[in-house]
Amino acid sequence: MLLKPILMGAGIAVAVALSACTTGGAFRTFSSGYGGLTDAGYRIPPVPIYKVDRKYLRQIVPYEETDELPGTIIVDTGAKFLYYLLGDGKAMRYGIGVGKAGFEWHGTAHVALKHAWPDWRPPAEMIVRERKKGRIIPVHMVGGLKNPLGARALYLFNKGGDTGYRLHGSPEWWTIGTAVSAGCIRLMNQDIIDLYNRTEIGAKVIVI
């Protein structure tokens, strides 16, 4: 009788780890924006920013090498940065975690949906792939602190419909700046809340 709870607990831990989904000088870093906070009844723990490379903290930076309109999101998977264009040659820059080898995605899409504390339904191929490795992940997980999509999710669609990729939060702040996910773009929970509040439905997203 204890086997199922143990497997499910292990599955949740694995799910969080798997979740699918121009570096000019910065002149304003929001290092005070990573404290603990209560959101929709959930208590998001603080990020120990002294353990995070300063370049991955949320900050306004110069960004002039684009003709894209303010409100556009540009994801630089190589540098592990996400830029939200502010206009006037500036952008809000966030540190991100990206897809590991074999799970990268590049292209242009738009934000079709936004959800706070979203449910997570892993794709069938992920469930099968992880089962072959002896890992059991749930077919559905309700929103919450242990959910791999974190506090917010922005859903990316293109002409073909849902790309399956998300910009989402993560409680695993130590994975920012690395290639660890199953393709989705992860941000620290404090950062995805900030990005969520700025981003409008229909916003253009360019992943390079």
N, C-alpha and C positions, 0 to 999 in steps of 0.2 A: 504493500500500500504506500510505502514511502518513495517508491521508485519514480512515480509520475511527478510529484512535487520537486524531487531532486532534478529530474530531467528538465522540467519547466524552468526551474531557477537557473540552470546552466544555459538553457535556451535564451533566456532574457539577457544574460550577460553576453552571450555570443551575438545576439541581435544588436545590442548597443554598439558593439565593436564593428559590425558589418554594415550598418545602415546604408541602404541604397538611396548615396544620393548625393610700367615706368616707375620706378621706385625713387622718385625725387625726394629731397629732404622734407620730412614732415615738419609742420610748424604748429600743430596742436594735437596733443595726445590726450585721450579721454581715460586716463588711468584711474580716475575716481569712479568710473562707470561700471565697475566690476564687483561691487559689493553684493551681499546677499539681498534678495528682495522677495516679496510675496506677490504672487501673480495668480489670479483666479483661484486662490486658496492653496496654491502650491508654494512651498518655500524653496526658492532657488538658492543654492549655497554660493558663497562668494568664490571668486577665482583668485588664487594666490598669485597675483600678477608679478611678484618678484621671481616666480619660477617660469614665467613666460617671456620669450624673447620679445623685447620692446617693439620690434618692428611689426609684430603680429597684433599689437593692441590697436583698437579703433582710433583712427586719427585722420585729420584733414590734411591732404597732401596736394601739391601741384599736379595737374593732369591736363596737359594741353594738346597731346598728340592724338586728338580725335575730333571728328565733326559731329559726333552723336549728340543728341539733345539731352539736357538735364533730365534726370529721372531714369536714364539708361543704366543698366548694370553690366559691367564688364568683368568677367572672371578670368584671371590669369592663372591657369592651373600650374604652369611651370614655376612661377614665383610664389605661388600659394597666397595670392591676394585677390580680394573681391573689391571692386571700385563701384561706388554709387556716385554718378556724376551730379555735381552740384551746380555746374555752370561757372562762368568767369574763370575757366582754367583750373578749377578745383574739384576735388572728389573726396568723399569719405571712403577711407580704405579700411578693410577688415582682414584679419588673418583667417585663413581657411584650411580645412583638411580636404583632400581630393581623392579621386578614385585610384586605387592601387593598379599596378601593371595588369593590363587586360580588361580593365573596367572603365577606362577613360572615355569621356564623351566630349566632342567639340562641335560647335555649331551655333546657330541663332534661333532663339525661341522667344516666347513672351510669357509673362506671369498671368496664367488664366484663373488660378484660384489661390486663396490665402486661408490658412486655418491656424487658429491658436490651439495649442495642446492637441495636435492632430492624432487620430488613430493611425496605426501602421499595419499595412497588409503586405508582407513581403511577396515578391513575385514567385510564382510556382517553381521557376527554374532555380531560384535561390534555395528554396526549401529542399528541393531534390539534391542540389549540389552539396548543401551542408549535411544532409542526412547521410550521404555517401561517406562523409568524413566522420560520421558518428556523432554529429551535433544536431540536436533537436531544437528548432526554432518554431515559435507559435505561428499559426496561420493568420492570427489577428491579435493585435495588442492595443488596448485602449490608451488614450492619451494620459500622460503622467510623467513623473520625474524619471522613471526608468525606460520610458519609451525612446527608441533610437532616433525619432524625429525631433525630440526635444520640445522646447516651448512654442515654437512656431515652425510652419513650413510654407514655402512658396512653390507652387506646382508649375513646372515648365511644359508648355505646349508649343507645337509648331504646326505647319500645314498638314502634317500627317496625324495630328491629334496629340494625345498625351505622350510625351517622350519617355515617361517613367522616371525622369530625373527631378530632383528637388533641391532647393536651397533650404536648409533646415538647421535647427539647433542641435546641440549635443552637450551632455554633461561631462564629456571627456575632453576637458580643456587642454590636456597634455598632448592630444593628437593633432592640434592645430599646427600647421606648417609641415605636415607629413602626408604621405599617400597611403591611406589606410582603408578607405570606404569601398563599397561595392559600386561606386560610380557617382553617387550624389555629392553635393558640395555642403560640407558642414561648417558651422560657425559656433562659437561659444554661445550659450543661451542668452547672455546679456547682449551680445552683438546681433543675434537674429531678431530679438525683440526690437532693437533699434532699427534694423533694416526693414523689418515688417512694417513698422510705423511710418517709414518714409516712402515705401514702395506702393504704387498704385496698380490696380488690376490693369492689365494690358501693357505694362512696362516691358520694354525690350531688354532681352538678356543675350549677351554675346559671350560665348565660352571659347577661349583661345588656348 
